Each structure stands twice: as C-alpha cells, then as structure tokens.
Amino acid sequence: MTEIKLVPQNPANGPIAAAVLACGIGCFLLGVLAVAADGSKSLAAALNFYHPTGPLSGVTSVAIALWLICWTVLAARWRNKTLAFARVSAFAFLFLALGLLLTFPPFGDLFLGR
C-alpha cells in the first residue's frame, strides 16, 4: 500500500499583513498631519472641514482616507504572498508608536521648533 504524505503549506498572509501595516501607517500619518496642521495656518484652514471641531476634523478625515488607500494598495500587492509577519508587525508598531508620540504637543512642538 502506498502511503500518502501531507506536506504543510504556508498560507498567504499578505492581506492580513497589509491590514496590520496599514494601521500603523495610518496612525503615523495622523500624527504627521496633526503636527503639520498645528504648524501651518494655511494647512489648518484647508483641513477645517467642520468649524466646531476645527482642523482636527480634516486631520482625522484625511488620515482615514490615507489609511484606506494604504490598506488597498498593500492588500493588492501582497494578495498571494507569504510575508514575515513578525517583521511587518514590528514596523507597524514602530509607526504606531511614532504616530502616538506626534499627537502629544511636547513632541510635536520639538519638530515645530517651539
């Protein structure tokens, strides 16, 4: 009798990795946009989508749009790929940490020279 051996296959984790990395990038972009709007009156005025909240309404709206674009592009590029998920997660958490730091005024002010 012939024995059948099953070979484990690595499933494609590209779409999941794309979602994780896009979240990190989105958080970073939120921080960058917050600092940029705080440092530029013209950008703050352009991002003022809803007057009671001020530029924060545009900062968050643009950051969400950029997050969705990053997720779509990365998911399309990595659709059938198997990636080193630990490395992708490390970059995602790095972007998350940087974005979080930029949302605190003392850190943002360092970049604005205040």
Buried (B, 14 or more C-beta within 10 A) or exposed (E): EEEEEEEEEEEBBBBBBBBBBBBBBBBBBBBBBBBBBBBBEEBBEEBBBEEEEBBBBBBBBBBEEBBEEBBEEBBEEBEEEEBEBEEBBEBBBEBBBBBBBBBEEEBBEEEEEE
